[in-house]
Amino acid sequence: MADDRGIDGFEYTSIAVGPTSYRPGVAGEGPPVLLLHGFPQTHYCWHLVAPALTDRSTVVVCDLKGYGASRSEPGGPLGEGYGKGEMAAELVELMARIGFERFAVVGHDRGGRVGYRMALDQPAVVERLGVLNIVPTVDQFERMAGEAAVEYWPWFFLAQPPPFAERLVAADAEYFLRQTLDSFAAAPGALSPEATDRYLRAFTPDVISAICADYRAGFHIDRVADADDRERGRKIDCPVLVHWGAEEGSMSDGPLGVWRRWADTVEGGPLASGHFIAEEAPEELTASLRGFLASR
């Protein structure tokens, strides 16, 4: 069964938006910031960062659509329902229901893709954007050649037509999850046993299906939407903070140049981490986010 335990100090409620039942957690005082997790985790990935931001910000944590406690309908054969524009729109409505019409958003991995799509589609809503370990989806697909393609295997494996990936992953879900967490981090065991256990409890058949829908949408929907935006010269209006793990080989050339083609105000740099920055370099990330969010 999914693990519905949250981050200590956060107050959780249940809110339905469209087909999705969300369980956001809120804590702190000050301007609002929404923190979004990535694959294959839940919002618990912020447990070392989110509490440290609550003295200056109202922090909202929430599982992405279909992940963890955010139960939703299955995706369509091409990932319909899990396009990042659709996921972003649901979260904008969620934040409005909580009481925030305008806010900052910080997303890691898949959450970063939802975040930048939110900033592109609804610029009046997003004050500041933080993205961790990503470049925009269209650019990512263009960078996946040669040796880099091996490191980005989820993009192609999980996007296969259903139910191929779902059945293979479910055949040994615990091995799949543990191997992913260990191989993406700078060193095996970098994530705490408690965090790993929570992610495993949340890695249910329904969540596996949603993750595959998310990746199918990445290929069939998000890549196309990004290409169209890039062709039309659309840009992110708000300031953008970019961080990536210095130990993550696929990001070794740095993504700042890519992001500066998508936004005029971009800052950031590498942190001493693998893929899971919020858990591998929480102090450094917290310090950076505090400065970035305080300048609103």
C-alpha positions as CSV (number, residue, x, y, z in Angstrom):
1,M,0.0,0.0,0.0
2,A,1.0,3.6,-0.5
3,D,2.8,5.4,2.4
4,D,0.6,8.4,3.4
5,R,2.9,9.6,6.1
6,G,4.1,13.1,5.5
7,I,7.0,15.4,6.6
8,D,7.0,16.2,10.3
9,G,5.6,19.7,11.0
10,F,3.4,19.9,7.9
11,E,-0.4,19.9,8.1
12,Y,-2.0,17.8,5.5
13,T,-5.5,18.1,3.9
14,S,-7.3,16.3,1.1
15,I,-8.3,18.4,-2.0
16,A,-9.8,17.0,-5.2
17,V,-8.9,18.8,-8.5
18,G,-10.4,17.3,-11.6
19,P,-9.7,13.5,-11.6
20,T,-7.0,13.7,-9.0
21,S,-7.3,13.5,-5.2
22,Y,-4.3,15.5,-3.8
23,R,-3.0,15.5,-0.2
24,P,-0.9,18.7,0.1
25,G,1.1,19.6,3.2
26,V,1.5,23.2,4.3
27,A,3.8,24.7,6.9
28,G,5.5,28.1,7.7
29,E,4.9,31.7,7.2
30,G,5.7,34.2,4.4
31,P,5.4,34.2,0.6
32,P,4.3,30.8,-0.7
33,V,6.6,28.2,-2.5
34,L,5.5,24.9,-4.0
35,L,8.0,22.1,-3.9
36,L,7.7,19.3,-6.5
37,H,9.5,16.0,-6.5
38,G,10.7,13.8,-9.3
39,F,11.0,10.1,-10.4
40,P,10.7,7.7,-8.7
41,Q,10.1,9.5,-5.4
42,T,7.4,11.3,-3.5
43,H,7.2,14.7,-1.9
44,Y,9.1,13.2,1.0
45,C,12.3,13.9,-0.9
46,W,12.1,17.4,0.6
47,H,12.1,16.3,4.2
48,L,15.6,17.7,4.8
49,V,14.9,21.0,3.0
50,A,11.3,22.0,3.4
51,P,11.3,22.4,7.2
52,A,14.3,24.7,6.9
53,L,12.4,27.1,4.6
54,T,9.4,27.5,6.8
55,D,10.8,30.4,8.8
56,R,10.6,32.7,5.8
57,S,8.2,31.0,3.4
58,T,4.8,29.2,3.5
59,V,6.0,25.9,2.1
60,V,3.6,23.6,0.2
61,V,4.6,20.0,-0.6
62,C,2.6,17.7,-2.7
63,D,3.0,14.5,-4.6
64,L,2.7,14.8,-8.4
65,K,-0.4,13.5,-10.1
66,G,-0.5,9.7,-9.9
67,Y,2.5,9.5,-7.6
68,G,2.3,8.7,-3.9
69,A,-0.9,9.9,-2.3
70,S,-2.1,11.9,-5.4
71,R,-4.5,9.2,-6.7
72,S,-5.8,9.8,-10.2
73,E,-7.2,8.2,-13.3
74,P,-4.9,6.1,-15.6
75,G,-3.2,7.8,-18.5
76,G,-4.1,7.4,-22.1
77,P,-2.1,5.3,-24.5
78,L,0.2,8.3,-25.3
79,G,0.2,9.6,-21.7
80,E,-2.9,11.7,-22.1
81,G,-3.8,13.2,-18.7
82,Y,-0.1,13.3,-17.7
83,G,1.2,16.0,-20.1
84,K,3.1,18.6,-18.0
85,G,0.7,21.3,-19.0
86,E,-2.2,19.2,-17.6
87,M,-0.3,18.4,-14.5
88,A,0.7,22.0,-14.0
89,A,-2.9,23.3,-14.4
90,E,-4.2,20.9,-11.7
91,L,-1.5,22.2,-9.3
92,V,-2.3,25.8,-10.1
93,E,-5.9,25.1,-9.2
94,L,-4.7,23.2,-6.0
95,M,-2.7,26.2,-4.9
96,A,-5.6,28.6,-5.5
97,R,-7.8,26.3,-3.4
98,I,-5.3,26.5,-0.6
99,G,-5.3,30.3,-0.9
100,F,-2.4,31.2,-3.2
101,E,-3.0,32.8,-6.6
102,R,0.7,33.6,-7.1
103,F,3.7,31.7,-5.8
104,A,7.2,30.4,-6.4
105,V,7.8,26.8,-7.6
106,V,10.8,24.6,-7.2
107,G,10.9,21.2,-8.9
108,H,13.3,18.4,-9.1
109,D,13.4,16.1,-12.1
110,R,9.8,15.4,-13.3
111,G,8.6,18.1,-10.9
112,G,10.9,20.6,-12.6
113,R,9.3,19.8,-15.9
114,V,5.9,20.5,-14.4
115,G,7.3,23.7,-12.9
116,Y,8.7,25.2,-16.0
117,R,5.6,24.3,-18.0
118,M,3.6,26.1,-15.3
119,A,5.9,29.2,-15.7
120,L,5.5,29.1,-19.5
121,D,1.7,28.6,-19.6
122,Q,0.7,30.7,-16.6
123,P,3.3,33.5,-16.1
124,A,0.9,35.5,-14.0
125,V,1.0,32.7,-11.4
126,V,4.7,31.8,-11.1
127,E,6.9,34.5,-9.3
128,R,10.1,32.5,-9.3
129,L,11.2,29.1,-10.7
130,G,13.8,26.7,-9.5
131,V,14.7,23.6,-11.5
132,L,17.0,20.8,-10.4
133,N,18.8,18.3,-12.6
134,I,17.0,19.0,-15.9
135,V,16.9,20.9,-19.1
136,P,13.6,21.4,-21.0
137,T,12.2,18.2,-22.5
138,V,12.8,18.9,-26.2
139,D,16.5,19.8,-25.4
140,Q,16.8,16.7,-23.3
141,F,15.8,14.4,-26.2
142,E,18.2,16.2,-28.5
143,R,21.0,15.6,-26.0
144,M,20.4,11.9,-25.7
145,A,22.9,10.5,-28.1
146,G,25.9,8.2,-27.7
147,E,26.8,7.3,-24.2
148,A,24.3,9.8,-22.7
149,A,21.4,7.7,-24.1
150,V,22.4,4.8,-21.8
151,E,22.1,6.9,-18.7
152,Y,18.6,8.2,-19.8
153,W,17.1,4.7,-20.2
154,P,13.8,5.6,-18.4
155,W,12.8,8.0,-21.1
156,F,12.5,5.3,-23.7
157,F,11.8,2.2,-21.6
158,L,8.9,3.7,-19.6
159,A,7.4,5.4,-22.6
160,Q,6.8,2.1,-24.4
161,P,3.2,1.4,-25.3
162,P,1.2,0.0,-22.3
163,P,1.3,-2.4,-20.6
164,F,4.9,-3.4,-21.6
165,A,6.9,-1.3,-19.1
166,E,4.3,-1.6,-16.3
167,R,4.4,-5.4,-16.4
168,L,8.2,-5.6,-16.5
169,V,8.7,-3.1,-13.6
170,A,6.0,-4.7,-11.5
171,A,7.7,-8.1,-11.9
172,D,10.3,-7.0,-9.4
173,A,9.3,-3.5,-8.3
174,E,11.6,-3.4,-5.2
175,Y,14.7,-4.3,-7.2
176,F,13.7,-1.7,-9.9
177,L,13.3,1.1,-7.3
178,R,16.3,0.3,-5.2
179,Q,18.5,0.0,-8.3
180,T,17.3,3.3,-9.6
181,L,17.8,5.1,-6.3
182,D,21.3,3.7,-5.9
183,S,22.5,4.2,-9.5
184,F,21.2,7.8,-9.8
185,A,22.8,8.9,-6.5
186,A,26.5,9.8,-6.3
187,A,27.1,6.6,-4.2
188,P,24.8,3.7,-3.3
189,G,23.1,4.2,0.0
190,A,23.2,8.0,-0.3
191,L,19.4,8.1,0.5
192,S,18.4,7.2,4.1
193,P,16.8,3.8,4.8
194,E,13.7,5.5,6.0
195,A,13.3,7.5,2.8
196,T,14.0,4.5,0.7
197,D,11.3,2.6,2.6
198,R,8.8,5.3,2.1
199,Y,9.4,5.4,-1.6
200,L,9.1,1.6,-1.8
201,R,5.8,1.7,0.1
202,A,4.5,4.3,-2.3
203,F,5.7,2.3,-5.4
204,T,2.3,0.6,-6.0
205,P,1.0,-0.9,-9.3
206,D,-1.2,2.2,-9.7
207,V,1.8,4.5,-9.2
208,I,3.9,2.5,-11.6
209,S,1.2,2.9,-14.2
210,A,1.1,6.7,-13.6
211,I,4.9,7.0,-13.9
212,C,4.8,5.2,-17.2
213,A,2.0,7.6,-18.3
214,D,4.2,10.5,-17.2
215,Y,7.1,9.3,-19.4
216,R,4.8,8.5,-22.4
217,A,3.5,12.1,-22.1
218,G,7.1,13.3,-22.1
219,F,7.7,11.7,-25.5
220,H,4.4,12.2,-27.2
221,I,3.1,15.4,-25.6
222,D,5.7,17.5,-23.7
223,R,8.5,17.1,-26.3
224,V,6.1,18.4,-29.0
225,A,4.8,21.3,-26.9
226,D,8.4,22.4,-26.1
227,A,9.4,22.3,-29.7
228,D,6.5,24.5,-30.6
229,D,7.3,27.0,-27.9
230,R,10.9,27.1,-28.8
231,E,10.0,27.6,-32.5
232,R,7.8,30.5,-31.5
233,G,10.4,32.0,-29.2
234,R,8.3,31.8,-26.0
235,K,10.3,32.4,-22.9
236,I,9.9,32.1,-19.1
237,D,9.3,35.6,-17.7
238,C,10.3,35.1,-14.1
239,P,13.8,34.6,-12.6
240,V,15.1,31.0,-12.8
241,L,17.4,29.2,-10.5
242,V,19.2,26.1,-11.9
243,H,21.1,23.5,-9.9
244,W,22.5,20.1,-10.9
245,G,24.5,17.4,-9.3
246,A,28.3,17.8,-9.9
247,E,28.6,14.0,-9.7
248,E,25.8,13.3,-12.3
249,G,27.8,12.6,-15.4
250,S,25.0,13.4,-17.8
251,M,24.9,17.0,-16.5
252,S,28.7,17.5,-16.5
253,D,28.6,20.2,-19.2
254,G,26.1,22.2,-17.2
255,P,22.6,23.2,-18.3
256,L,22.9,27.0,-17.8
257,G,23.5,27.7,-21.4
258,V,20.3,25.8,-22.4
259,W,18.2,27.6,-19.8
260,R,19.4,31.0,-20.9
261,R,17.8,30.3,-24.3
262,W,14.5,29.9,-22.4
263,A,14.7,32.7,-19.9
264,D,16.4,36.1,-19.6
265,T,17.2,35.9,-15.9
266,V,19.0,32.6,-15.0
267,E,21.4,31.8,-12.1
268,G,22.8,28.7,-10.4
269,G,25.4,26.1,-10.6
270,P,26.4,22.6,-9.6
271,L,26.1,21.2,-6.1
272,A,28.2,18.4,-4.6
273,S,25.6,15.7,-5.3
274,G,24.4,13.0,-7.6
275,H,20.9,13.2,-9.0
276,F,19.0,13.5,-5.7
277,I,20.2,17.0,-4.7
278,A,17.6,17.6,-2.0
279,E,18.8,14.5,-0.1
280,E,22.4,14.4,-1.1
281,A,23.2,18.1,-0.6
282,P,20.4,19.5,1.5
283,E,22.3,22.2,3.3
284,E,23.7,23.7,0.2
285,L,20.4,23.5,-1.6
286,T,18.6,25.1,1.3
287,A,21.0,28.0,1.5
288,S,20.6,28.6,-2.2
289,L,16.8,28.5,-2.1
290,R,16.6,30.8,0.9
291,G,18.6,33.4,-0.9
292,F,16.7,33.0,-4.1
293,L,13.2,33.1,-2.5
294,A,14.1,36.0,-0.2
295,S,14.7,38.2,-3.2
296,R,11.1,38.3,-4.1
